[in-house]
Amino acid sequence: MVLPGRDGALVPAPGVALIALPYDRDSVIAALEARAATPRPSTAPLDSLFARFRDAYSAFATAESGLRALQDSQAVAAKRLEGLDRKSPTYREAYTAFTAVARARAEAERGLAAADARKQAARAAFGPSADSVRQALKGWEDSTYRDYERTTEGLARSSRAEPVTDTTGEDGHVTLSLKPSRWWIYARSWDVDDPNAEWYWNVPVTGDSLLLSPANGRRRPRY
């Protein structure tokens, strides 16, 4: 299982719970939603708030990463000064580089503080409007999905197979032993670039191995 890291490159995703289900979870949910007494509440206000927070969060993460890099560079520059003759040209060059990095680090610290303030302001903007949307959505889901457990238990009995679960290791791999049946792998994982989003998978098993990645998953809001 691989997911995008901070730099966009795919990296192993450790500690993610994978569940093998003997039924198509998405089909069950779609069938329950088709019978809902009322339409799903609009999440447009939350989506707008999420977008504002995502931008502020990304700016903070970028500023934080930049500061860490400058901290490392300053440590290296300070190390180069050790043991040098303070009257030598080599020392003067190394000290000039050290002070340049120190000034850049101080500027980055101010930038990080400003980015953190914008992030906190965006978080506070959620307020009562976000809570009211979430409450309406939760009430709708509680009503719409109330038969989910009974339905899936019946599907598992008819397939004579029980769900199987395990967690990915540090290398992002996991091995599941499955009985002969039709299987789907269900998993969810936080999006490292957005605390209000997640990656979701419900992928049919068609062979002996399966790679979960953004290519066969969906990125969606975490309401």
C-alpha positions in Angstrom: 0.0 0.0 0.0 1.5 3.4 -1.0 0.3 7.0 -0.6 1.7 10.4 -1.6 4.2 11.8 0.9 4.8 15.5 1.6 6.8 15.8 -1.6 4.2 14.1 -3.7 6.3 10.9 -4.1 4.6 7.6 -3.3 5.8 6.1 0.0 4.8 3.0 2.0 1.7 3.5 4.2 2.3 1.7 7.6 -0.3 1.1 10.3 -3.3 1.1 8.0 -6.2 -1.4 8.7 -7.2 -3.4 5.6 -10.4 -5.4 5.7 -11.3 -8.1 3.2 -15.1 -8.2 2.8 -17.1 -10.9 1.1 -19.4 -8.3 -0.4 -19.2 -5.0 -2.2 -19.5 -2.3 0.5 -20.2 0.5 -2.0 -23.1 -1.4 -3.5 -24.6 -1.9 0.0 -24.3 1.8 0.8 -25.7 2.8 -2.6 -28.7 0.5 -2.1 -29.4 2.0 1.4 -29.1 5.5 0.1 -31.5 4.8 -2.7 -34.1 4.0 -0.1 -33.5 7.1 2.1 -36.6 9.0 3.0 -34.9 12.4 2.4 -31.9 13.6 0.2 -28.5 13.7 1.7 -27.9 17.1 3.4 -25.8 19.5 1.4 -22.2 19.7 2.5 -21.4 22.8 0.4 -20.8 25.0 3.5 -18.3 22.5 4.9 -16.6 22.0 1.6 -16.0 25.7 1.4 -14.6 25.8 4.9 -12.5 22.7 4.2 -11.0 24.4 1.2 -10.0 27.5 3.2 -8.4 25.4 5.9 -6.6 23.1 3.4 -4.9 26.1 1.8 -3.9 27.5 5.2 -2.7 24.0 6.4 -0.7 23.4 3.2 1.0 26.8 3.6 1.8 26.0 7.3 3.2 22.6 6.3 5.4 24.1 3.6 6.7 26.8 6.0 7.4 24.1 8.7 9.3 22.0 6.2 11.4 25.0 5.0 12.3 25.9 8.6 13.4 22.3 9.4 15.7 22.4 6.3 17.2 25.7 7.4 17.7 24.4 10.9 19.7 21.5 9.5 21.7 23.8 7.2 22.5 26.0 10.2 23.8 23.0 12.2 26.0 22.0 9.3 27.3 25.6 8.9 28.1 25.8 12.7 29.9 22.5 12.5 32.2 23.8 9.7 33.3 26.6 12.0 34.6 24.3 14.7 38.4 24.2 14.9 39.0 26.9 12.2 41.4 29.8 12.8 39.2 32.8 13.3 41.8 35.0 11.4 41.8 32.7 8.3 40.0 33.3 5.0 38.3 29.9 5.4 36.8 30.9 8.7 35.5 34.2 7.3 33.9 32.4 4.4 32.3 29.8 6.7 31.1 32.5 9.1 29.5 34.5 6.3 27.6 31.4 5.2 26.6 30.7 8.8 25.2 34.2 9.4 23.3 34.0 6.0 21.6 30.8 7.1 20.9 32.2 10.5 19.2 35.3 9.0 17.2 33.0 6.7 16.2 30.8 9.6 15.0 33.8 11.6 12.9 35.0 8.6 11.5 31.4 8.3 10.5 31.3 11.9 8.5 34.6 11.5 6.9 33.1 8.4 6.0 29.9 10.2 4.4 31.9 13.0 2.3 33.9 10.5 1.3 30.7 8.7 0.3 29.1 12.0 -1.8 32.2 12.9 -3.6 31.8 9.5 -4.1 28.1 10.1 -5.6 28.7 13.5 -7.9 31.4 12.1 -9.1 29.1 9.4 -9.8 26.4 12.0 -11.8 28.8 14.2 -13.9 29.8 11.1 -15.6 26.3 11.2 -17.7 27.5 14.1 -21.4 26.8 14.5 -22.2 26.5 10.8 -19.9 23.5 10.4 -21.3 21.9 13.6 -24.9 22.3 12.3 -24.0 20.7 8.9 -22.2 17.8 10.6 -25.1 17.2 13.0 -27.6 17.1 10.1 -25.4 14.8 8.1 -24.9 12.5 11.1 -28.6 12.3 11.7 -29.2 11.5 8.0 -26.6 8.8 8.1 -27.8 7.2 11.3 -31.3 6.9 9.7 -30.1 5.9 6.2 -27.5 3.3 7.3 -29.4 1.8 10.2 -29.8 -1.6 8.4 -26.2 -1.7 7.2 -25.0 -4.1 9.9 -27.9 -6.5 9.4 -27.6 -6.4 5.6 -23.8 -7.1 5.6 -24.2 -9.9 8.2 -26.7 -11.5 5.9 -24.3 -11.2 2.9 -21.5 -12.7 4.8 -23.6 -15.7 5.9 -24.8 -16.3 2.3 -21.2 -16.3 1.1 -20.1 -18.5 4.0 -17.1 -16.2 4.5 -16.3 -13.8 7.3 -14.5 -10.5 7.0 -10.7 -10.7 7.5 -8.7 -7.8 8.8 -5.0 -6.9 9.4 -2.8 -3.9 9.5 0.0 -2.9 7.2 3.6 -3.2 8.5 6.4 -0.6 8.3 6.9 -1.6 4.7 3.3 -0.9 3.8 2.6 -4.6 3.2 0.2 -7.1 4.7 -0.8 -10.7 3.9 -4.4 -11.9 4.3 -5.5 -15.6 4.1 -8.8 -15.7 2.3 -11.3 -18.6 1.7 -12.5 -19.1 -1.9 -15.1 -16.4 -2.4 -15.6 -13.0 -4.0 -13.6 -10.5 -2.0 -13.3 -6.7 -1.8 -10.5 -4.9 0.1 -11.8 -1.9 2.1 -9.4 0.6 3.7 -9.2 4.2 4.8 -6.2 6.4 5.5 -5.7 10.0 6.4 -4.4 12.4 3.7 -1.1 13.8 5.0 -1.7 17.0 3.1 -5.1 17.7 4.5 -6.4 16.7 8.0 -10.0 17.1 6.8 -9.6 14.6 3.9 -8.9 10.8 3.6 -8.1 8.2 1.1 -10.8 5.5 0.6 -10.6 2.1 -1.1 -13.2 -0.6 -1.9 -11.3 -2.7 -4.5 -12.3 -6.1 -5.8 -9.7 -8.9 -5.4 -8.9 -10.3 -8.8 -5.5 -12.1 -8.2 -3.0 -13.1 -5.5 -1.8 -9.6 -4.9 -3.3 -6.1 -4.8 -1.6 -2.7 -4.6 -3.7 0.0 -3.0 -2.6 3.5 -4.2 -4.2 6.8 -5.3 -4.7 5.2 -8.7 -7.5 2.8 -7.4 -8.6 4.9 -4.4 -10.7 8.0 -3.8 -9.7 11.1 -2.0 -12.7 12.5 -0.1 -13.6 14.8 2.7 -13.7 13.5 6.3 -17.1 14.9 7.4 
